[in-house]
Amino acid sequence: MSDLTLRQATQDDLDALIQLEHRCFREDRLSRRSFRRFLEMPRDRLIIAELENELVGYCLVLMSAATRLARIYSIAVSPDIRGRGLGEKLVREAEKEAVEADRIVMRLEVREDNAAAINLYRRLGYRQFGTYRDYYEDHGDALRFERRILFYEPSREFPQVPYYPQTTEFSCGPAALIMAMATIDHHQPVTTLEELKLWREATTIFMLAGHGGCGPHGLALSAWNRGFHASAWISKEGALFKDTVRNDDKKRVLELVHEGFLHDIGQTGIQLHHDPLTLDGLENALHEGSVPVILISTWQLNRSRVPHWVTVCAIDDQFVYIHDPEIDVEAGETVADKQYLPIDRRVFDKMSRYGRNQPLQAAVIVGPKRPD
């Protein structure tokens, strides 16, 4: 299809769009009024494909005003030319338009019985993340797919951060710290054994259910004990995460662990700040060659309220780029999904506050190795 043309639709294309819509779909058809409304929405994109001056396909992309998401709302290919790769070309063009609009993720819905479309989306790197029940007019279900489309372009402005995935559900802190330390010292062990050693050193013993996570005091101490400069920025004083356990004995253990951390920090040169680390502070640390490790609430990412540690790799006018050590293999995530993940600066500001009442903000900045 060397003479295929892709372009933005205009009001003059309405008749041809309606004709194609009726050829492609028996139900859930877009009306003329709907097409006109989408054409008049400056954020959205209606891409059409023309072959020999005939409209043979379209892709309607919606751009959310509140998030950095884009969504393929509808896509159609003329029955006469199906199987010739036009669907893939339309999806790729839609992704290109969304990236130019600074969108991070492309989402779409597809009928669960549309095997050809599902195979195409999977081949293009989309993964299923949910299901809409009774979505179509005939009560059919829709599978929800998404793909990250915006990626960070490495530069010399910030250090290159290697990626290390956590190997247990409770060791995000050690995994994030390993990435920070390995950025500065190429001899830093990047192993499961080191991950578990760090967890044993930095754990708070108790937190929520199951094994305890790691707090900023313990992570800062672990970095210092391996020869790195370290500072901790913590918006609250006192033992952290006490409100995540109900048992008084466990609360007391948390307090004792905290007292031990403070005692050990007092024997070091670790700088302890009882203030939140600002975005400017993050950027300054990166420019100085240090690497921040940040505690976040993952509610914005996966609707979980569990505290989670990530490594900050870069920052620009629009995004904070993170390495997230947690990979949900069952959901189809890969390492590529969690490296240099771009988070809108405004969203990141919300993410970096854990808890509802007087939210906790915590960060550990890992600096250069100290002289022997």
N, C-alpha and C positions, 0 to 999 in steps of 0.2 A: 504494500500500500504506500508506494513512494509518493503518490500524489495526494495523500491524506493531509488534511489541514485541521489543526486544533486552534480554537480561538474562543474568546468570550462571547457569549450570546448577547443579542440585542432584542429590542421589542419587535424588530422585523422578523425574528425567528419564531415567533409564537405559534403561527399556524403549523410550521414544520415540526415543532416540538410536540404539539398536541397530536399530530398524526403519528409520530414515532411512539408516543406514549401509548396510544391505542393499539399499535401493532405489537408492542412488547408486553403489555400487561392487560389482564382481564379484570383484575381487582386492584385496589389501593392505587388508583391512578391519580396523578397530580392534575388539578384543574387548570384552565387558562388563568383563572384569578390567582391561583397559587404561583404559577410560573411568573406572572407579572409582578407579584409581590416580591419574590426572590430576586428578580431582576432589578427592582428598585431599592434593594437593601445593599448599601455600599460595602458592607463587611463581607457578604457572601459572594461565592463565585459559581457561575453557571457556565461550564466549559462544554462546547459542542465540537463534534467531529464531522467534517465534511469530506466526501469522496465524490469527485466528479460533479461538484456543485450540489450534491444531495446530502442532506443531514442524515447521518447514519448512526449517531450516538451522542450521548451527553452524560455529564457527571455534575451533579449539584453538590456543592461543598458549603456547609454552614460553618461560620466562624463565631464561636461564643464570645460575647462581650465581656463576660465575667471571669473567664479562665483563658488559658493558653491552649485550649483544645480546639481541634477542627473535626468535622464529622461529615463523612460522605452520606448524605441524606437519601440520594437516589442516583442510580446509574442504569443506563439503558444502552443496548447495542442492537442495531437492526438485525432481525433474524437472517437476512440475506448474507451477512458477512460474519456471523459468529464463528468462532474457532480460528480466527485469523489474527488474534492478538490485540484487537482494539480495546478490549476491557482492561488489559494491563496498561496500555498506553494512556487511557483515561485516568486510571488510578495514579500512575506516575505523575501525570500532569497535575492532578489534584494535590498530590503531596508537594510538588514544586511550588504551587500557588500558596499552599498553607505555610511552607517554610519561609517564603518571602513575606508572609504576614506574621512571622515570628511565632508560629504555633509549634508546640512541642510534640504533641501526640495527635495522631489521626485515629478516629474511631468510626465504626460502621456497624450496621445490622444486616443480617442475611438470613433468609429462610432456612430452617434447619434441614429441609429436604432438597436444598439447592446445592447438590454435590459439586457441580462444576465451579460455581462461584466460591464455595468454601475451599476447594483445592487451589484456586487461583490466589485467594487471600493468604492461605497458609504458605504457598510458594513465595509470595512477596514479603513474607516475614511477619504477617499478622498473627496474633495469638488470641484465642478465646479467653475472655475474662468474665463472662456472665451470660445470662439468658433472660429474655423478655417473654413471659408467658402470655398467650392470647393476644399477640401483638398485631396480627394482620386481620383484615376484614373477615376472612374465613376461619378465624380463631387459631391460625397457625402460630407456632412459636418462632421467635427470632433469636439467633445466636449473636452475641456481641463480641466484636473483635477490635483490637487496637494495635497500633505500631508506633513506636517512637520514631519521629522523622527529623528532629532537630538535634544535631550533634555538635559537641564542642570541637573547635579547630585548635589543636595545641599550638602554643606560641612560646617564645622565649621569655615572655613577661613573667610567667609563674613557673615554679619547678614542676617537672613531670612526676605525677604521683602513680606508683604502681598499684595494681588492684589485688586485693586479697579477700576472698569470701569467708565469712564466718562458717565454722563447721558444726556449731551447736546453736540451739535456739537462744542460749543465754550469753553468748560471747561476742556480741556486736562491739562492745567497748574495746576488748583486746584486739579484735580484727581491725577496727578503725585506727587504733594506736599503732599497730604493726605497719599499716600503710603509711602513716605519718613518719614513723621512725625510719622506714626503709627508703623514703624519699630523700632523707638527709644523709643516711649512712647506708651505702650499698652492701655493706657486710652484715647488716641487721638480719638476723634469722627470720625467715618468712615461712614458718612451719606450724603445723597443728600443735606440736609440743610447746612451742613458744606461746602460741595463743592460749593454751591451757595454763601455762605458768603465769602468764599475765593475769588471767582470770583469778587464779588462786591468790595472787598478791593484791588485786584491786577490788575483789568482790565485797559487797556490803552484807553478805551472808543471807539476808532475807530481802525479798522484794516481790510483791504480788504473790503468785503461786509458783511452786517449783523452785528451781535454783535461783539464787540471788544474782542480780546484775552487778555492774561495776559503776562506781561513782567517780566524780571528777578528782576527788582527793587521792583515791587509790591509783587512778590512771596517771596523774601527775607524778606521784611517787615512783611508779614503775618506770616511767620515762627517765626520771632523774637517776634512778639506780642503775640505768643502762648507759649513763654518761651524757645524757642530753640536758640542755637547758630546758626548763619547763615553767610554765605559769598556769594558774587556774583562775578562771573568772566565774564566780558563783553568786547569784543574786540573793541567796539566803544564807544566813548563818545557822549553825546547829546541824543536827543529824538530818540527812535527807531521806526522802521516801518513807518516812514514818507513817504517812497517811495511807500507804499502800498495804499495810498489815494491820490486823485488828488485835492480835494477841499482845498483851502487855509485856510478856517475857521477850517476845520477838522485838518489840519496840526498844526494850532495854538493851538487847544485843546490838541493835543498830546504833544506839547511843554509845555503847562501849567501843564498837568498831570505829565510829567517828572520832572519839577521843584518842584512840590509838593512831589514827591517821594524822590528826593535828599534832600529836606529840612528835611523830616521825618527820612531818613537814618542818617542824620547828628546828630540826637538826640539819636542815638542808638550806639551799639558797632559792628554793621555790618561791616565786612571787604569788601570793594569794590575794586576789581582789574580790571584794564583796560587792561587785557591780556587774551588770550584764555586759557582754562583749558586743559592741555595736558592729554594724556592717563595715563602717570605716575602719574599725579595729581589725576586723577580719582581713580586709584588703591590705592594710598596712603590714600585718603579719606575713601575708603571702609575698608581698613585695620584698620583705626582708629575708626571705628564704625559709621562714618558719611555716609550719603546717598546723592549722587548727583542727581539733576534733570536737564536734558539737553534739550536745544532747538535743534530740528533737522529739516532738510528738508526731507519730506517723498518721494521725487522723487525716491530714490533708492528702496522704498518699494511698492509704488502704483502709481507712476508717477504723484503725486500731488505736487504742489509747495507751498502748504499752510504750514506755520510754525507750528510746533507741539512739545509738551512737552512730554518727556518720563522719566521714572525713571531707573537709572542704578543700577543693583542689584549685579553684579559680573563681573569679568574680568579675563581672563587667557591668555596664550601665543597666542591663535588663535582668541578668540571671546570676544566681549563685550556683556553681557547679559542684556536685558532690559525688563521692564514691559511697554508695550504699552497700554495706557488706552482706546484706541479707538477700539471697536469691530464692524465690519461690519456684522451685523446679516443677512442682505439680501444676502450677498455673502457667507453665510454659516459659518462664523467665530464663534468660541466659545472662552470662557475664556482661554482654554488650548492653543489656538493658540497664545495668546498674553502675556503669562507668561514666563519669562526667555527666551525670544526670542534671539537666538544667532546671532549676527551680526559680520561678519568678521572685524577684527580690521582696515584693510585698507578701507573697505566700511564705517565703522562707522566714520572714520576720514573725509570722504567726506560728510556723512550725517549730521555731526555736524557743517556744514557751511551753513547758510541760506542766499540765495541771490546770484546773479551772480557777480556783480561788488563790490569789497571789501566786501565779504560775512561776515555776522555777526556770531560770535560764542558767545554763552551765556550759563551760567550754574549757578545754585544755589546749594550750598552744605549745607545740613541741618545737624547740629551737635547735640551734647547732650543737654539735658535740662540745663538751667542756674540755679544756686542755687538761692533760694528765697531770 
